[in-house]
Structures are given as C-alpha cells and as structure tokens.
Amino acid sequence: MATGAQRDQGELGEGVARWVRDHGDLVPGGTEDGRPLEVTGVAHADAGMANETVMVELGRGHPGMVLRLPPLEPTFPGTDLSAQAAVQNAVAAAGIPAPAPTVFVSDLRWIGTPFLVMPRVNGFIPGPAPVFDPLITGASPERQRSYVDGLLETLAAVHAVDWQATGIGPLLPGPTLDGALNHWTRYVEWAGEGAPLPVLGVALSWCRRHQPPADVGDAPALIWGDPRLGNLVFDDGGAVHAVLDWDLAAIGPPEMDLGWYFGLEFMMDRLFGQRVPGFPERAEAVETYQQRSGHTVSSLAWHEVFALVRALAINDRHQRIAATQRQGTTGGGRPDRRTENPMIEILSARIDAAG
C-alpha cells in the first residue's frame, strides 16, 4: 500500500460513483447491454508504495477498474499522472500488455485530486520477495523458470518499442547517462530533504568516476523503470498478462532496466541468503535476454550499482515518510533507524564487487 496516510475510502467511493454515473462511456470495458454501471465496492490495494491505488468493483460481472492517485506524501516530486497515462497507452498501442485504455482525469471536483482510470487485469502477481511467495516456491522448477523468462521477454519487447514514433520521449527523463545521473542526484537531494544518507553521495560519486562510455552503435531505448516479477500479472498458464507500474519509465540504455532487475536480485540474495531454485543464474538470464533482444549487454555491474542507488534513495524516502507518520500518531520520541537500513551495506558490497 502507499507509504503514509491514505484518503478516506468512503469519500473516495462517493466521488468515484459520481464520476462513473457522469462518465460511464470512459469506464474501461463498459457494459455489454449498455445499462449504466454502479460502483459496488472500493478498496485500497495492498501493493504499490509510490501511488495510492484503489480497486473499484462495478458489479454485474464487470471485471472492475483501478484508480491511481498521487499519494498524500509524495515519493517523487511533481508526480505527473498525465505522463503515466500517455506512456501506458503508447506502449499498449505498441503491443506491450499494459493496462489500457488509461484515462487521465484532471477535474478535482470528483475526489479532490487528479487520478488515472485503467482496466483491472486479474491474474497472479508474485509477491515482493519471490522466495517467500508460496505460489512461486510451490511451483515446479519449469514454471518458476517461465516466470523469469516472461519478464526477460517483456523487457526485450519494451526495449524494442519505437519510442520516438510514440511521441512520449519529451515526457520522460533521458536519454543519456549524464542526464540520468543528474536526474537522480537531484532526486537524492530532494528525497533526503537536504540531508541524504552519506552512502548515496559516495555511491553517486563512484558512478560518476566509473561511468561507462556511450556506445554510439546502440540507440537509447524505452526503459520500463521498475522491472520485477511483482509488476507483472500472469495468467493461469504462466504467460505475462499485464505489465504494471510505469512511474519510473525513462529513455536510456537497456542496461538501466537490467541493472535494476539484477541489482534487486543481488539485494534479495544478500538479505535472505536463498533464492528460488528454478530461477536462472545471472549469466544464463543475461544470455536469455540477449537472445530475445539482439542486444549485447555491457557494463552491467555499473548499472547494478546505479540501480541500487536509486532503490535505496526511494526506500529512504519511504522510511522518512513512515517515520513522520509514526511521530504524528505517537507524539514523537522514536529514534531514527534509517542509518540501520540493510540496503546501505548491500550497496557498499556491490560497489566493492564492481571494483
């Protein structure tokens, strides 16, 4: 669920019901018989920390819809929901199974904030730590492997999208590594409220010193931004049914996505000391991606470090929000535990391993 406070579900339900009554033609899926839809239930989703995600039931056999709202305590500065809608619709038109059509609603009179409306896609969504997800660990090694293969195939498809033709380029960060480093340096300062974790400054300096040269032979690609199993919906046969969460979409080298996936894998291995037996080893997974994409992966260790910098900065932002929330409800007095974050040691270990 979103970090920090959330909006009242009763008030959300009333506002969404009014929007559905007035804009039923915009509800994804509509109705087969043309009769008006009615909201029969509203609930906050368990997943998703950077947005407030609301599941809306519409009854009469309708699969329902999903609302995405900017959080009351922002994870990112200047959340632009219109850009997220544009990206999701563009990638869906290009053949990526992102939830679409996604409608951006800017009128504040419905629920007091802009929001996105998108189709609800039902299926299996792995948990944030696959090694503790019983539906993952209880599957056969072949099915476990198929989940990772599905993610790698999805990445190859995303990176093949002609993002220039879609017109979304100006809406997204990128396309150079210099630009990405500048973007995330600003984020670290903003998220850290002027006093970020010292390791983030050290790590960003390391990234600057060891930044890989631009390969003029490879054009920048569309970057999903948050590639992990928990952002995929799988159908009963284990195939990718939907690709979720495009908040961190950007333009850049494909290794930015690969570094995120493998960096988080490195973090999980360090945190839990075990992995899903059917998941491929790193070298095998890289080879699978290269075969699917035709792209030769380079500088992956650097991109894993850069990914862990981004992940730690976001995680620290969430910890700050949570600490503020606790102080608000308890009157303060709790010590700041951010410097005990195990991700700090993991980031340092990855820098040491990269050399």
C-alpha positions in Angstrom: 0.0 0.0 0.0 1.0 3.6 -0.3 3.5 4.9 2.2 2.0 7.3 4.7 -1.6 8.4 5.1 -4.3 7.5 2.6 -7.6 9.1 1.6 -10.9 8.1 3.2 -12.4 5.1 1.3 -16.0 6.3 1.9 -15.3 9.7 0.4 -13.4 8.1 -2.5 -16.3 5.8 -3.1 -18.8 8.6 -3.3 -16.7 10.6 -5.7 -15.9 7.7 -7.9 -19.6 6.7 -8.1 -20.4 10.2 -9.3 -17.7 10.1 -11.9 -18.9 6.7 -13.1 -22.5 8.0 -13.4 -21.4 11.0 -15.4 -18.7 9.4 -17.5 -19.7 5.8 -17.9 -18.6 5.9 -21.5 -15.0 6.3 -20.2 -15.1 3.2 -17.9 -12.7 0.6 -19.3 -14.7 -2.4 -20.7 -18.1 -0.6 -20.5 -21.1 -2.9 -20.4 -22.4 -5.4 -22.9 -26.0 -4.3 -22.6 -25.3 -0.5 -22.4 -27.0 -0.1 -19.0 -25.4 2.3 -16.5 -22.7 0.9 -14.2 -22.7 1.4 -10.5 -19.9 1.3 -8.0 -20.4 -1.6 -5.6 -17.1 -1.5 -3.8 -13.9 0.5 -3.3 -10.8 -0.7 -1.5 -7.1 0.3 -1.3 -4.7 -2.2 -2.9 -2.1 -3.9 -0.8 0.7 -3.3 -3.3 2.2 -0.1 -4.7 4.1 2.3 -2.4 4.7 5.3 -4.7 1.0 5.9 -5.5 -2.4 5.4 -3.9 -4.0 2.6 -5.8 -7.7 1.9 -5.4 -9.6 -1.1 -6.7 -13.2 -0.4 -7.8 -15.9 -3.0 -8.1 -18.6 -2.3 -10.6 -20.8 -5.4 -10.2 -22.8 -7.2 -12.9 -19.9 -9.4 -13.9 -17.7 -6.4 -14.8 -14.0 -7.0 -14.0 -13.8 -3.7 -12.3 -11.3 -0.8 -12.8 -8.3 0.6 -11.0 -7.7 4.1 -9.9 -4.2 5.6 -9.4 -3.9 8.7 -7.3 -0.9 10.8 -6.3 0.0 9.9 -2.7 -0.6 12.4 0.1 3.1 12.0 1.0 4.9 12.1 -2.4 7.6 9.6 -3.2 8.6 11.7 -6.2 8.4 15.4 -6.8 5.8 16.7 -9.2 4.0 13.4 -9.9 2.7 13.7 -13.5 -0.2 11.3 -13.9 -0.9 12.6 -17.4 2.6 11.4 -18.5 2.0 8.0 -16.9 -1.3 7.7 -18.9 0.5 8.7 -22.1 3.2 6.1 -21.6 0.8 3.3 -20.7 -1.4 4.0 -23.7 1.6 4.3 -26.0 3.2 1.0 -25.0 -0.1 -0.8 -25.2 -0.6 0.5 -28.7 2.9 -0.8 -29.5 1.9 -4.3 -28.3 3.0 -4.3 -24.7 0.2 -5.6 -22.5 0.0 -2.6 -20.3 -3.5 -1.8 -18.8 -5.2 0.4 -21.4 -7.0 2.5 -22.2 -5.8 4.6 -19.3 -7.8 7.7 -18.8 -6.3 10.8 -17.1 -8.9 12.8 -15.1 -7.7 16.3 -14.1 -11.0 17.6 -12.7 -10.7 18.0 -9.0 -14.4 18.0 -8.2 -14.7 14.2 -8.2 -12.3 13.2 -5.4 -10.2 16.3 -4.8 -7.2 15.2 -6.8 -6.3 14.2 -10.4 -6.4 10.5 -11.0 -5.9 7.7 -13.5 -8.6 5.2 -14.5 -7.4 1.9 -16.1 -8.8 -1.6 -16.6 -8.4 -4.1 -13.8 -6.4 -7.2 -15.0 -6.9 -10.3 -12.9 -4.3 -12.9 -12.5 -1.3 -14.0 -10.4 1.0 -11.2 -9.2 4.1 -12.5 -7.4 4.9 -11.1 -4.0 7.7 -8.5 -3.5 10.1 -11.3 -2.3 9.5 -14.3 -4.6 11.5 -16.6 -2.3 8.7 -16.3 0.3 5.8 -16.4 -2.1 4.2 -19.8 -1.7 2.7 -19.7 -5.2 6.3 -19.3 -6.5 8.1 -21.7 -4.2 5.3 -24.3 -4.6 5.5 -24.2 -8.4 7.6 -26.6 -10.5 11.1 -25.5 -11.4 9.9 -25.3 -15.0 7.1 -22.9 -14.0 9.5 -20.9 -11.8 11.8 -20.5 -14.7 9.0 -19.5 -17.0 8.1 -16.5 -14.8 11.7 -15.1 -15.2 11.7 -15.9 -18.9 8.4 -14.0 -19.2 10.0 -11.0 -17.5 13.1 -11.1 -19.8 10.9 -11.4 -22.9 8.8 -8.5 -21.7 12.0 -6.4 -21.3 13.2 -7.2 -24.8 9.8 -6.2 -26.1 9.7 -2.9 -24.2 13.2 -2.1 -25.4 12.1 -2.7 -29.0 9.3 -0.1 -28.8 9.8 2.8 -31.3 9.5 5.4 -28.5 10.2 8.3 -30.9 7.3 7.3 -33.1 5.0 7.2 -30.0 5.8 10.9 -29.1 6.4 10.1 -25.4 10.1 10.9 -25.5 9.7 14.6 -24.2 7.7 13.3 -21.3 10.4 11.1 -19.9 13.9 11.5 -18.3 16.8 10.7 -20.5 18.2 9.7 -22.9 21.9 9.9 -21.8 23.6 8.5 -18.7 24.7 12.0 -17.8 21.1 13.1 -17.8 20.1 10.1 -15.7 22.8 10.8 -13.1 21.8 14.4 -12.9 18.2 13.5 -12.6 18.8 11.1 -9.7 21.3 13.3 -8.0 18.6 15.9 -7.8 16.2 13.3 -6.5 18.6 12.2 -3.8 18.8 15.8 -2.6 15.0 16.3 -2.7 14.1 13.0 -1.1 16.8 13.4 1.6 15.4 16.9 2.4 18.9 18.3 2.1 20.5 15.6 4.3 20.5 12.4 2.3 22.2 9.2 3.5 26.0 9.7 3.2 26.4 6.4 1.3 24.3 7.8 -1.5 26.7 10.7 -2.1 29.6 8.3 -2.1 27.9 5.9 -4.5 26.9 8.7 -6.9 30.5 9.9 -6.9 31.6 6.3 -7.7 29.1 6.2 -10.6 30.4 9.5 -12.0 34.0 8.3 -11.9 33.3 4.9 -13.4 30.5 5.9 -15.8 30.7 3.7 -18.9 31.3 5.4 -22.3 28.3 5.9 -24.5 28.1 3.3 -27.3 27.3 5.1 -30.5 26.2 1.8 -32.0 23.2 1.4 -29.7 20.3 3.9 -29.8 18.6 4.7 -26.5 15.6 2.5 -25.7 12.4 2.9 -23.8 13.1 1.9 -20.2 10.3 0.4 -18.1 12.0 1.6 -14.9 10.8 -1.0 -12.3 11.2 -4.4 -13.9 10.4 -7.1 -11.4 8.1 -10.0 -11.1 5.8 -8.1 -8.7 4.9 -5.7 -11.5 3.7 -8.4 -13.8 0.3 -10.1 -13.9 0.5 -13.8 -15.1 -2.4 -15.8 -16.4 -3.2 -19.4 -15.4 -0.8 -20.7 -18.0 2.1 -18.7 -16.6 2.2 -16.2 -19.5 2.5 -12.4 -19.0 -1.0 -11.0 -18.9 -0.2 -7.4 -18.0 2.8 -5.1 -17.3 2.2 -2.7 -14.4 3.7 0.4 -12.9 5.3 2.8 -15.4 6.2 5.5 -12.9 9.9 5.2 -13.5 9.8 5.0 -17.3 12.6 6.7 -19.0 14.8 6.8 -22.1 18.2 5.3 -21.9 20.4 2.2 -22.4 18.6 -1.1 -21.9 21.1 -1.9 -19.1 19.2 0.5 -16.9 16.4 -2.0 -16.7 18.7 -5.0 -16.5 20.7 -3.4 -13.7 17.5 -2.8 -11.7 16.4 -6.4 -12.1 19.8 -7.9 -11.3 20.6 -5.3 -8.6 17.4 -6.2 -6.8 18.2 -9.9 -7.2 21.6 -9.2 -5.6 19.9 -7.4 -2.8 17.4 -10.3 -2.2 20.3 -12.8 -2.2 22.1 -10.8 0.5 19.1 -10.2 2.6 17.7 -13.7 2.7 20.6 -16.0 1.7 18.4 -18.1 -0.5 16.8 -18.0 -3.9 14.1 -19.7 -5.9 15.7 -22.9 -7.2 14.1 -22.7 -10.7 15.2 -19.1 -11.3 18.1 -18.9 -13.8 21.6 -17.8 -12.7 22.6 -14.3 -13.7 24.8 -15.3 -16.7 22.0 -17.5 -18.0 19.4 -14.8 -17.6 21.6 -12.3 -19.4 22.1 -14.7 -22.3 18.3 -15.3 -22.5 17.7 -11.5 -22.7 20.4 -11.1 -25.4 18.9 -13.9 -27.5 15.4 -12.3 -27.2 16.5 -8.7 -27.8 19.6 -9.0 -30.1 21.3 -6.5 -27.8 24.7 -7.3 -26.4 24.7 -6.4 -22.7 27.6 -4.3 -21.4 28.7 -2.5 -18.2 26.1 -4.5 -16.2 28.0 -4.2 -12.9 28.0 -0.4 -13.1 24.2 -0.4 -13.8 23.5 -2.6 -10.9 25.3 -0.1 -8.6 23.4 2.7 -10.1 20.1 0.8 -9.7 20.8 0.1 -6.0 21.5 3.9 -5.6 18.1 4.6 -7.0 16.4 1.9 -5.0 18.0 3.0 -1.7 17.1 6.6 -2.3 13.4 5.7 -2.9 13.4 3.3 0.1 14.9 6.0 2.3 12.2 8.4 1.2 9.6 5.9 2.2 11.3 5.4 5.6 11.2 9.2 6.1 7.5 9.3 5.3 6.8 6.4 7.6 8.8 7.9 10.4 6.9 11.2 10.1 3.6 9.2 10.2 4.6 7.4 13.3 5.7 10.6 15.0 2.4 12.2 14.1 0.4 9.4 15.7 2.6 8.8 18.8 3.8 12.3 19.5 7.4 11.5 18.5 10.1 10.0 20.6 11.1 7.2 18.3 14.7 7.0 17.2 15.6 7.5 13.5 16.5 4.0 12.2 17.3 5.0 8.7 21.1 4.5 9.1 20.4 0.9 10.1 18.9 0.2 6.7 20.4 -3.1 5.4 20.4 -1.8 1.9 23.3 0.5 2.9 25.6 -2.4 3.4 24.3 -4.1 0.3 25.0 -1.1 -1.9 28.5 -0.8 -0.4 29.1 -4.5 -1.1 28.0 -4.2 -4.7 30.4 -1.2 -5.2 33.2 -3.3 -3.8 32.4 -6.2 -6.1 32.3 -3.9 -9.1 35.8 -2.6 -8.3 
